[in-house]
Amino acid sequence: MPRDARAAPGEDLLPVVAILKQAEAEFRRMQADDLDAVAALEAAAYDFPWTRAIFADCLRAGYECIVLVDADEVIGYGVLSTGAGEAHVLNVCVAPARHGHGLGRRIVRRLLDIARWHRAERVYLEVRPSNPRAIALYDSLGFNEFGRRPHYYPAKKGREDALVMAMELLPPSD
């Protein structure tokens, strides 16, 4: 390979550094002190974001709310409800600047672990048909399209359907 075609010194390590940096991010339970950061992240990521009050209601209701934190910065989160042998992924978000590094996968996997801990046998979620990256992620994790909810989401031009996806869970290995 000609010398000028190679990466600059250290440049070839950038993907490795990015992977290691992502591994430093840690999960913890969402707290009231996180609500401003979570709401700001939600507003940056979505055209029709949940409000801070909705996240506060989720905490009050006892939903499983987690944040993914890197160097004291909330870079992602997930919200899960559980009950009657089922779980429902209500919200998953990754900071737009952090897309493409597997963080969404980490968040969903953590939510699935929490669902298993609650002995859920099935997990549901809704996703916009206009979000092919999320659909591909959920499909790769074992979710299958289960149905459709017409006019479920607000959209720039009216309403958008929701694809309902479901996944059967194996019991936890105690």
SULPEKA-V618598 format. One record per pair of residues at least 4 apart in sequence whose ideal C-beta (glycine too) atoms are under 7 Angstrom apart, sorted by the first residue. I is the first residue (numbers start at 1). GAP is how many residues later the second one is. If there is no record, write none. Layout:
BEGIN
{{I | GAP} {I | GAP}}
END
This chain:
BEGIN
{{1 | 4} {1 | 5} {7 | 4} {7 | 5} {13 | 4} {14 | 4} {15 | 4} {16 | 4} {17 | 4} {18 | 4} {18 | 83} {19 | 4} {20 | 4} {22 | 79} {22 | 80} {22 | 81} {24 | 46} {25 | 43} {25 | 44} {25 | 45} {25 | 50} {26 | 43} {27 | 39} {27 | 41} {27 | 83} {28 | 38} {28 | 39} {28 | 41} {29 | 36} {29 | 37} {30 | 4} {30 | 8} {30 | 29} {30 | 35} {30 | 36} {30 | 37} {30 | 47} {32 | 27} {34 | 4} {34 | 33} {34 | 40} {35 | 4} {35 | 17} {35 | 20} {35 | 21} {36 | 4} {36 | 16} {37 | 4} {37 | 37} {38 | 4} {38 | 17} {38 | 29} {38 | 36} {38 | 39} {39 | 4} {39 | 12} {39 | 13} {39 | 16} {40 | 4} {41 | 4} {41 | 33} {41 | 52} {41 | 54} {42 | 4} {42 | 7} {42 | 8} {42 | 51} {43 | 6} {44 | 52} {45 | 48} {45 | 51} {47 | 109} {48 | 105} {48 | 106} {50 | 4} {50 | 5} {50 | 41} {52 | 4} {53 | 4} {54 | 4} {55 | 4} {56 | 4} {57 | 4} {58 | 5} {58 | 7} {58 | 21} {59 | 6} {63 | 16} {63 | 17} {63 | 18} {63 | 27} {64 | 16} {64 | 18} {64 | 50} {65 | 14} {66 | 11} {66 | 12} {66 | 44} {67 | 7} {67 | 10} {68 | 7} {68 | 8} {68 | 9} {68 | 35} {68 | 38} {68 | 39} {69 | 4} {69 | 5} {69 | 6} {70 | 5} {75 | 19} {75 | 20} {75 | 23} {75 | 28} {76 | 17} {76 | 18} {76 | 19} {76 | 22} {76 | 27} {76 | 31} {77 | 16} {78 | 11} {78 | 13} {78 | 14} {78 | 29} {78 | 32} {78 | 33} {79 | 11} {79 | 12} {80 | 7} {80 | 8} {80 | 9} {80 | 10} {80 | 31} {80 | 34} {80 | 35} {81 | 6} {81 | 7} {81 | 9} {82 | 5} {82 | 33} {82 | 36} {82 | 38} {85 | 34} {85 | 35} {85 | 36} {86 | 34} {86 | 35} {86 | 36} {86 | 38} {87 | 28} {87 | 31} {87 | 33} {87 | 36} {88 | 36} {88 | 37} {89 | 22} {89 | 34} {89 | 36} {92 | 12} {92 | 15} {92 | 16} {94 | 4} {94 | 5} {94 | 9} {94 | 10} {94 | 13} {98 | 5} {102 | 4} {103 | 4} {104 | 4} {104 | 33} {105 | 4} {105 | 32} {106 | 4} {107 | 4} {108 | 4} {108 | 29} {108 | 33} {109 | 4} {110 | 4} {111 | 4} {112 | 4} {112 | 11} {112 | 57} {113 | 4} {114 | 4} {115 | 5} {115 | 8} {115 | 54} {116 | 4} {116 | 53} {116 | 56} {117 | 55} {120 | 49} {121 | 47} {121 | 48} {122 | 44} {122 | 45} {122 | 46} {122 | 47} {123 | 43} {123 | 44} {123 | 46} {124 | 40} {124 | 42} {125 | 13} {125 | 18} {125 | 40} {126 | 23} {126 | 26} {126 | 36} {126 | 37} {126 | 38} {127 | 4} {127 | 7} {127 | 8} {127 | 11} {127 | 35} {127 | 36} {127 | 38} {128 | 25} {128 | 32} {128 | 34} {129 | 31} {129 | 32} {129 | 34} {130 | 30} {131 | 4} {132 | 4} {133 | 4} {134 | 4} {135 | 4} {135 | 28} {136 | 4} {137 | 4} {138 | 5} {138 | 27} {139 | 4} {142 | 25} {143 | 22} {143 | 23} {143 | 24} {144 | 21} {144 | 22} {145 | 18} {145 | 20} {146 | 18} {146 | 19} {146 | 20} {147 | 17} {148 | 13} {148 | 14} {148 | 15} {148 | 16} {149 | 12} {149 | 13} {149 | 15} {150 | 11} {151 | 8} {151 | 10} {152 | 8} {152 | 9} {152 | 10} {153 | 6} {153 | 7} {153 | 9} {154 | 5} {155 | 4} {155 | 5}}
END
